[in-house]
């Protein structure tokens, strides 16, 4: 079968209904979302105004003065009808190590965790940092925070001690959750020890008052009396009911750190009403969630995909959500498909990088398993290349499942662009059309003017607020305005390039700023560079993304060395390690290229465009280099990169 350009749905009528509903949702958002919020969520009391504020002023608020609790939406409201249904299905690192937690059981565990936190002094509005592996407890802690009005700040368990310390300090977080160790791909990760190192770093010293520790492996850990508490013991003695805090719609629900093009990661803040509605509605629409579904998102809870599509979205919809501790390769490359067969997932949601790495092993692996339970396959994190799309659609979905390409960001809370299963025609590689309430436009990057018509390129922008838009960056509203609202006044600017094709379908062409996307992980070039220049050997560094077959993008770091340092294998290893320790293993550079200088303009500006071309092997289109201070460096770098490729 050859890859078609368009895969239309079975009937056009549903696509027409989508178009009509979308038009209605953007012509009168207050009416549309007011009605949805009433239909889809349970409010303790209603709002005065559905939406106020604008992108221009960065003062957006939804469901003003409305009262609700996110944990209540995700747990309590299901108890009467489906308390005995499985809320969380967990599979550990070893295949078959499975736990099921019903909604009733989840309520008890969340309440005990909430009461345990309260007993130690955690209060509404406090920030609770969560550095946990993929255990059921990560969802329990998030929901318990939501229940008592504490603001969680979950840190992906692949981050280093330095990155954790920075986040503890930025949020001034007195409360910290971790586990003794984590298990992943047959390896043990010493999470408590990494946490101890983080809490001992100068920036974070003395901030954490209580460190709540869950047991995952029973392995040995360091222990600080008075600060550290075994959470299983503390929870076990708590009352298994804890009333929900009545939260204002605009009360903070969580912060999540993400990378930008400059400076340190920013704490993106989401609020209660808008986020809860957005996660609920997008999970329901994108994945066609129905009662009894077993929904599997195999991301990590530490990223926005995990927050919205492992925890809040599926649970708010009352389906079974899957939590996966391991990797697609452990113990073998059939792991995902074995789990689909055993658990009978109805939806499966992963990233193009995982699909690409699995398709390398051929069709026989997935063909050994019964994948017939699947209805919808989802992809997220980067544009999916048509070959990977096709493999997903044909080999995994047997041409019967919809493949939904979901575009979103930490800042958007949930999907803002993506096809709806069985509704929107699918085009491999295109995330298709905007969600309800999202008005996308293509802007001219230079003038900021809207480009009308189809068959056009530019930068992506969103024209009016939707409930899930982030409200601020923690402690730095100015940065929020500068990054998202000021580049194109009156619009939200996500930072991506875009093509709108002849049919009006959207194709994301990648970041237009200095943000890298490595295996779907967002990494700021500035973070990598500052990790490198912190090493005494490095005088100058430029981190550049280049196309990578599996990871989407790889990282190439050009460096000049300080006097007295010589280029060597050991030094390169050390520099690689410097990035791992500063950020985490997922940010490890693929190439480090030391040299005597970098291509710079005569005024001293590093020519990243040239470095990008060299790292990508596009040396015949480097263009004019006569403006460089020293043009001869270009050939030296080309030779060096070719030498390590
Ligand atoms: O560049 C876009 C890319 O990932 C960025 C957001 O990264 P992050 O906040 O870490 O969230 C990742 C998970 C949503 C975007 O600015 N991106 C995400 N999804 C897609 C995508 N690019 C193309 N197609 C997608 N479906």
Boltz pocket constraint, residues with backbone or C-beta under 6 A from the ligand:
constraints:
  - pocket:
      binder: B
      contacts: [[A, 258], [A, 304], [A, 305], [A, 379], [A, 380], [A, 381], [A, 382], [A, 383], [A, 384], [A, 405], [A, 406], [A, 407], [A, 408], [A, 409], [A, 410], [A, 411], [A, 431], [A, 494], [A, 495], [A, 496], [A, 508], [A, 510], [A, 511], [A, 517], [A, 520], [A, 521], [A, 522]]
      max_distance: 6.0
